[in-house]
Amino acid sequence: MNNNKFINYKKIINISENDWENAENNKISGLDVKVSGINYMTDQYGRDFHHFCTTSYLGLDYHKDILNGAIDAIKETGSLRIPNSKNRCKLSILEDYEQELSALFNAECLSTLSCSSASSGILPLLASGVFTGNVNPVMVFDKYSHYSMNHLKPSCADETEVITAPHNDMGYLEDICKIHKKVVYVADGVYSMGGVADISSIMYLKERYGLFTYLDDSHALSAIGDKGCGYVRSHIKELDEDSIIVASLAKSFAASGGLVMLGSRNQKKLIHRYGGLSNWSQSLNSAAIGAGRASIRIHYKPELKELQEKLKKIYNYLTV
């Protein structure tokens, strides 16, 4: 009898283990590298190669201002981190950083150790109804939503009903909205394997049925949008209390950690207190904060738009 309703690790391993073994045996996985130049690496086998498999879409991960920002922040604080939960005590530069992120993206922003830890802390809270007027919402995950969100299905199912919807099937989603008091849609803004969310239809469902959206925009943050606001934020004029955007600060943003964009400060307070993995034991260290603050300064400069245009030209060339 198969009791797997949402995750089946045995099946995952049975399907993929042979490919992983082949990749490692052929020395295209499990590489330990030293950086020899911008996107040039040397691995443990003495091979020199140009690294194209990067999510630093704008190439900012080698930017001298970001590297110097990390170094300067360590010197300024005299410590790498404050070793406890940040809802008790945190570096003052972390508060400065989150305020600067909030100003940049015009939202109430929260930083986390990773985008995955953000989802791990927030999605079960969302399923419990604390963000939806104590009404336990039906949680609808797009079939192609990222694993960093999908692996939370069992935790969400302990609080409420969880449904997996066909990819970008807005008709399917609308049918669920018609019969349930509150629905949360969990999906990506830009999908890691290609394609984007149907934002216009999602906005229609928000307006007509009060759909709550939880969207991961990791692959678009910084890479597109005014001041790097991303794909989702570009289509939402004002972030309300029925919208949460999460994103990685370790891709195009070129720093470290995760970002949560919220519609209210009260939501941020609840996550601080009850967000589990998003808040345990430690917060972003001073190097990550310094790098992030330097990246913010770049986001206000013409340089960011120039890099975005360069990325767009490369994308158009490769997809012709």
N, C-alpha and C positions, 0 to 999 in steps of 0.2 A: 504493500500500500504506500503510495506516494503522498506524503503530508506537506510537500513543498508548495506553498501558495504564492510566495513572492520571490524567494531566492533558492537556488539549487546549486550549491557549490560542487557537489559530486558530478553533476552534468557539465558544469563549466570546466572542471579539471579533466574529465574524460575527453571532452572535445578538443581542448587546447594544449594539453600537456606535451603531446608529441611534437607540436610545432615549436613550443618553448625549448624543448630539448634540442631540436634541430638548429634553432637560432643560436643557442649557446655553443653547441658543438662546432658550428660554422663561424663562430666568433663575430656574430653581428648583434649579439645581445650580451648583457652582463659586462660591459666594458668599463674599465677604470681609467679615466683620462686625466691628462694635464693639459692646460690651456697653453698653446704655443703662439697664438695670435687671435685676432677677431674671427671667431667661428672656426678656428683651426685647432685641432686636437692631436695629442699623441697618446695612444692607448698602451696597456700593459704588455702588448705583444710587439711594441716598437713601431707600430704603423702610424704614419702621419695621414690625417684626412681632414677634409673640409666638411664641417657639420651643417647639414641642411635641415635636419629633423629638430627644429627649434620652434617654440611657441613665442619667442620674442620677435613678434612680427614687425616691429619697427626698428629692431636692432639696438634698443636703448640699454641692453644689459651690459654693454661695455662702455657706456657713456661716462666720461671722466667726472662730470658733475655728480652723477648718481654714486659712483664709487667714492668720491671725496665726501659726499654727504653722509655716507655710512661711517667713514673714518672719523669725520668731525663730530658726529653725534656720540660716538663712544668716548671721545676725548672730553666732550662737554659734560656728559653725565657721570663719567668716571666709573661706570658699571655697565655690564652687558644687559642686565635685566633685574627686576625686583621679583624674587622667587616666591610669589604667592598669587592667589586669585586676584584679578584686577578689580573686582568689585569691592575689595577691601583696601587695596593700596596699589597704586601704579605710578610709573614715571610721569612727571608733569608734561614731558614732551609728547607723550602718547595722547593726552587730552588736546594739546595744541594740534597734533597731527590729525586727529579725528575732526576737529573744528575746521581745519583747512580742507580736508576731504569733503566735508559737508558744504562748504562754500563753493568748492569746485564743481560738485555734481548736483548742487541745489537740492539736497535731501538730508535727512538726519542719518549720518553715517557712523557705522560701527566697524572696527577692525577686528580680525580674528587671526588665529595662527595659520589658517588655510581656508579656502572656500569650502572644502569638504567638512571641516569642523564647524563652520557656520551652519551648513545644512543639517549636520548631525544634532546641533543644539536647537535649531529653530523649527524644523519640520514636525517633530513630535509635539512641541508646544503649540504649533499651529493646528495640528490635528485635535488637540485637547479642547479647542474652542476659546482659548484665552484672548485671541486676536479677533474673534468673530462674535462678540457679544455673548460668550458662553454657550453658543450653539456649536455643537461638534459638526464640522463641515465634512462633506464627502470629499475625500482626497483623490483627485484624478491625475494620474501620472501619464504623461505622453509616453508612448512605447519606446521612443528613442531618447528620452531624457537621460542625462548623464548618470553614470554609476554612482557618482558622489551623492546623488539624490535618491536614486533607485534603491540603494541598499538600506534606506530608512523605511521602506515600505512596511516591514514587520513591526517596527516601533510605532509607526503611525496607525497600523491596524489594531494595535492594542488600545487605541483611543477611539477609533472611528472606522467607518467603511473606507476601503481603499480599492480603487478601480484603475486598471491600465487601459488607456484609450489608444485606438489606432493613431498612427503618426499624423499630426496636423489635421485630424478629422474634426472639423469644427461643427459639423452636423451632429456627430455623435456626442460631442461636448454639450451642445445646446439641448439635446434631448435629456441629458442628465440635469442640466440647469432647470428644466421645466418641471421636474418632479421632486427636486430637493430644495430645502429652504436656503442652504448655503453650500456652495461648491468652491473648492480650491483647485486651481489648475497648476500643476507642477511641470515645467518644461524648460528647454533651453531657449535663449534668444537666437544665437547662432550655434548650430550643432557641430560638434567636433568632427563628425564624419560627413559634413556637408549639409547645406540647406539652412533655412531660417524659420522662425516661428511666424505664423500668420497673424501678425500684430493687429492689422485692421479688424479682422474678425474677432480677435480676443477683446479688443476695445469695445466692439459692438456688444459682446456678451457681458462685459463689465457694466456697460451703461444700461442694458435692458434687464439683466438678471442679478446684478450685484456680484458677479463673479470675482473671487479673490485670486490674484495671480502671484505665483512664486516662480520667478524666472532667473535662470543662471545665464549671465551674459559674459562669462569669462573670456570667450574667444573674440569678443568685440570691444571690450573696454580698452580705451586708449587708441585702438586701431582705427576706429571710425567715430564720427559724431563730433559736435562742437565741443572743444576742449576735451576730447576723448571720452565723452559721456557714454559711448557705446551704441549698440543697435536698439535695445529696448528703451533706454532713457531718451533717445532721439525722438521716439514716437509717443512719449508720455509728457505732456506739458507740465503737469504738476503731480508729484508722487503723493497719492492719498493713502489712507490707512488700510485700504484693501489691495495694496501692491507692495511686494517686497522684491528687490533685485539683489542677487548675490553675484560676486565676480572675483576672479583671482587678481591679486596685485603682483603676481609672479610671472605674468605673460608679457603682453605689450607694455604694461605699466612699469615693468622692469625693476620691481622692488621685491617684496616678500610678503606672504600672508594672504588673507582674504578680506573682502569688503562686503558690507551689508548696507544697502540703501533702504531707508525706512521712511514712512510717512508721518511718524510722530515720535516724540521723545519718550512717551510712556512705553511704546513698544521696545525701545532701546533699554529702558530700565528693567522691563520684564526679562529680556534676554540676558542682561547683566546678572540678574539674580537667579534665574531658573534655566538658563540656556546650556546647562551641562557641559558637553565637550567644547563648546565655543568659549568657555570661560575658565576651565580647570587649570589650576596650578601656575600658569604663566601667561604672559601676554607677549606681543611683539617685542623683540629685543631692540636695544637702542640703535644697532646697525641697520636693522630693517626699517625702523622709524626714520632715521636720517636719510636713507636711500629713498624712501617714499616721499619725504618732504622735498627732496631735490627733484624727484620726478614731477611733483605738483608744479614746481616752478617752471619746468620745461613745458608743461601742459598749457601755460599761459603765453608761451612764446610762439612766434611764427614758425619756429623749427618743427613743432609738432605737426602743423598742417602740411608742411613740406614733406615730412616723413610719411604722413597718411597718403598724400598724393603719389609718392613714390611706390608705396605698397599697392595702391589701386592700379597703377600702371603695370606692375609686375603681375598682379592677379588677372587683369584683363588680357595680358599677353599669354599667360599660361592657360586661360580658359577659352581662347578663340578656337 
